[in-house]
Amino acid sequence: MICIPHGSKRSAKTFPNRLIESQCLNIVVHTPKGAPFSLPFPLICRIGNHPDLSFLYDEIQKAVLLKKPDCRLHAQAYILLILEEFYQLLYTKKENRITDFRVRKIMEYVAVHYNQSLKLSDAARIVDLSPVYFGNLFKQQTGMSFRQYITTIRLNQAENMLLNGENTVGEVAELCGFSDAFYFSKVYREQKGISPSKISRFHDNR
């Protein structure tokens, strides 16, 4: 990876028998308050060829070529994922890091579609894998089965909604993809150690 600071110029040469394939990002990063931010990367570093990075670059290209109304937002989201991936590869090197781009793609999909009916077979079809292979891969990468992961995402979202106090328990259950309020309350109490109705009453009494 070659990281060229904003406002500077660099040049490079290669050999005909040792050509290189490159992906380029021309971006300026700011803090949430709008101040300029320098990326914590050296000028040159060796990170190797990673399929998940190639996948993210391809997704940026698709977002731009399709020219949908939200293409800019999608491109920015993928750029942030690329920067996070660079940081992980350079500095953390955690063994439990989720590195498989197919698993990460499904995690991103679940984050948007958690309130819909999601089956392992549907997720496997999205990344062109068999359900058995993808199920094993997902658990190996995340430490949870696909069903456990979806339930965790739904419960975390439900918790946020209950704390906001804008919806009833039944509404939260429906909005977060649970089949009925009774089942939602049962699962929530098992996982969180408290009933969702108590959280809702706590918010009302504040």
C-alpha positions, 0 to 999 in steps of 0.5 A: 500500500502506498499512502500519499499525503494530501497535497503532495505528489509521488511517482513510481515505475515498474518493469514490463515483466513485473507489472502491478495491479493497483486500486486507487482512492482519492479521498480527504478524511475529516473528523466528525467535527469537520477538522482535517484528519491524517491517516495513521499509515506510513508512506509505504507498507506491505499488506499483501493481496487480500480478497476482502479488500478487492471485494470492497473496491469492487463494491465502490465501483458498482455503487458509482456505476449504478448511480443510484441516489444513495451511491455516494453514501454507499461509496463512503461506507465502503471507503470506511470499511477499507480504511478499517481493514488497512488498520486491522492488517497493519496494527492489530493483527488479531487472530479472531478478526473476521477476515472472510469477505463473504462473511462480512458481506452477510453481516452488512446485509443482516445489519440492514435487513435484520427485521426481515425473514432471514434464513441460512440458505438465503445468506448462502445463496447471496455469496454463492456457497452451499448452506452447510459450508457457509454455516460452518464458515460463519460460525468459525469467523464469528463464534456464533451460528447464523441464527444466533447472530441474527437474534443478537442483532435483533435484540440489540436493536430492540434494546435501543428502541426500548430505551428510546421509549417511542414504541410499545413492546409489541411494536418493537417486537414487530419492527425487529423481526420477531414473530410475536411479542410473547416470543420476543419477551421470552428470548429477550429475558433469556438473553438480557436477564430482564423483561422488555416491559420493565425497560419500557416502564423504566423509561416511562418513569424517568 
